[in-house]
Amino acid sequence: MSDEGARDRERDRLTAVLRPVRAGNGFEEALEQVLQVLRLGLVPAGERLPSERELADRLGISRVTLREVLKVLQEQGLVESRRGRYGGTFVRRRPETPGEAELRRRVGESDVEDALRFREVLEVGAAGLCAARGLHGPEADRLRDALAATHDAPLAEYRRRDTLLHLTLAELSGSPRLAAQYAAVRAEVNELLDCIPLLVRNLEHSQSQHTALVDAVLAGDAHAARAAMREHCSGTAALLRGFLT
């Protein structure tokens, strides 16, 4: 097969994975898709990824966002940047780390997709219930305090405080059974989240979503609260799927 034919085949393979992302979780979904390209071996170790322009066009994101995605991949040792005429972003051969081994072990012990779906159902329901019943006085203050704690959290503390914010919403929904079920599924999801890196861009995005969610709940807008939570859960699921593939 000619070099041109090989390039055409490569582009066809990438089309099955790389597609325009949704605006709400552009960074997370773009990272998920590029991780899938790497984990599936669609661009083998030592070979170059498509150009920034092509990747950005395929994913429907800005080159600024794409560079943030590539920066994360470089920090994780998955790709490297080379300068010069024949430069670009190249796939690195990387040995499996203990974190990845542990992640795979935990994945083998759980139904990840079922956990993510169940988590979304519970979270979206809790957000809608909180907004519909209306939170006032001490309840509203408790939710605001939980949100503020995530903004002030050191990196090492972020996931714990993030969990507490979500548990607070579940507890304020007025359904003890929902709160108990959510605690169980969140523990399962946290087992997986603890095996993937904390990404500053993702945390900043999550904080923005948290703020929109809490604002909607306190305004009594159940539709907006459910939509904000659904988008937030979708972003987390995209990250996990990217690292699990």
N, C-alpha and C positions, 0 to 999 in steps of 0.2 A: 504494500500500500504506500502511496506517495506521502511525503510530509504534509502536504495540504489535506489529503484524505484523513490522515491521522488527527490533524487539528480539528477537522470537521467532526470526527467521531467523538473527540474529547468534548467539543462544544455541545454535542447531542447528549452526552452523559450528564453534563452539568445542568442542562435544561430540566432534567428530571428532579433536580434538587433545588437549584437557585431560581427563585421567583420573586416578584415584587412583594415586599412585606407590607403589613398594615401600619398605618401611621402611628397608632397608639403605642406600639412596642417595637419601633424600628430597630433600635440597637440590639435588643435581646433576640428578636427573630432573625436578624441578619447574622448575629453570632451563631445562633443555632444552625442556620443553613450552612455557613462556612465550616463549622465544626463537623457537620455531616459529610461535607465534601472530603475533609481530611480523614475522618474515621472510616469512611467507606473506601478510601484509597483511590478516589476518582482522579486525584492528582498525586502521583506516587512521590515518595520521599526523594528529594534531590531535584525535583522538577518545579517549574515556576507556575504560580497561580496566574490566572488571567490578569490583565492590567487593571489598575484601579478604576479606570474609566469603564471598562467592560463589567467589572464586578458591581460597581455602583449602579450602572444602568440595569443590570439584571435584577438587582435587589430593590431598585426603586428608591435608593437613599442617596444622600449627599456624599461627596467624597470625604468631607470632614467626619461624618459618622462612620464611613467605611474605615478610615484611618484609625479611629478609636477601636473598632473591631480588630483590625490587624495588630494594633498595639497590644491588646489583650492576648492575642495568639502568640505574639513574640514573647511576652512576659511568661507565658506558660511553656515556652520552649517548643512550640509546635511549628513555627515558621521563623525564617530569618530574612532580613532585608539586605540586599546587595546593591551597591552603587555601580555606576558605569554603563557603558553601552549595552552590555548584556545583563544588566541588573534587573531588579524586581523583587518580588516576595517569593521565596522558595520554601518548600515543605521540608521540614527537618525530620530525621529519623530519631525518635526519642524513646528511650527505654521506659517500660511501665513503672510508674511511681507507686509507693505504698498506698497513697491516697486513691489511685485508680483501682488497685487491687481490692482495697477495702470497699470501694464503691460497688464494684462488680459483685463482691460477695453479698453485700446488702441488697442489691438489685435482685440477685438470685433468690432471696428470701421473701420478696414482696412482689405484688402486682402493682407496678408503678403507675400504669395508665389508670387503673381502677382507683388508686389512691388519689391521683391528681383530679380525676373527675368528681370523686366524692367530696374532696376538699372544696372544689369550686362550687358545687351545689350547696354545701353548708355555708360557705363564706358569703356567697351572693344572697342566700336566704337570710342570714343573720344581718347583713347590711340593710336589706329591705325592711326587715322587721324592726330594727332599731329606728330607722327613719320614720316608719309608719306609726309606731307607738309614741314617738317623740321623746327626746331625752332633754331633761331640764334639771336645774339645780345640781346636786351632788353627782348625778349620773353624767350630765354633760361635762362637769369639771373632771370627772374620772377619765373620760375619753380624751379630753384635751391634754390632761397630764400624761396619759399613755403615749399620745402623739409627740408631745414635747420631749419625752424621754428618748424616743428614737432619734430626734434631731440632735440631741446632746450626746449621743452614745459614742464612745470610742469604738474603733473598728472591731476590736476583739469582743465587744459587748453587743454589737449591733443585732445579730440574729436573735439573741435572747430577748432583747427589748422589742424587736419586731414581733416575735412570737407573743409577747405579753400584750401588745397592741391588738393583735388579732383575737387573742383569747378574751380581751376586754369586750370587744364587739360581740363575740359569741355569748358572753355572760350577760351583757346588757340587752340581748334580744328578747329576754323574757321567757326563754325556753331552756330549762336546765338540761333536758335530754339532748337538745341541739348542742349545748356547750360541752357536754360530756363526750358526745360523738366527735365534735371538732377537736377536742384535746387529744383524742386517740389518733385521729388521722394526721394531725399536725405533728405529733411525735414521730410518726412513720416518715412523713415528708422531711422532717428535720434530720433524721438519720441519713438521708441522701444529701440534703443541702450541706451538711457538715463535711462532706467529702469533696465538694467543689469549691473553687476559690471565691473569695469575696471580691467583687468587681466594683470599683468606685463608681463607674458610670451607671451601672445597674442600681447601686444603692441610691445615688442621686435621683435617678428616675423613680425608684420606688418611693422615695420621700415625697416627690411631687404628687404621685398617685395617692399616697396616704393622706396628704393634705386635702386633695380634692374629695376623697372619700369621706373624711371626717366633716368637711364643710357641708357636703350633701346630706349626711346623716343629721347634723345639727340643724340644718335648714328644713328638715322634714320632707326632703325630696327623695322618695323611695326609688323612683325610676332612675334618677341620677346616681344614687348610692349603689344600686345593683349594677348599673353599667360600669361605674368606676371600679367596683370590686371584681367584676368579671374580667375587665382589661388587666387589672393587677395580677390576678391569678394566672391569666394567659401568659404574661411575661415571665413569671416564675417557672411555669411549665415549659416554656420555650427554652429557658436556660438549662433546666434539668435534662430535657430531651437531647439538647445539643451535646452535653457532656456524657450522656448515657449511650449515645449511638455508637 
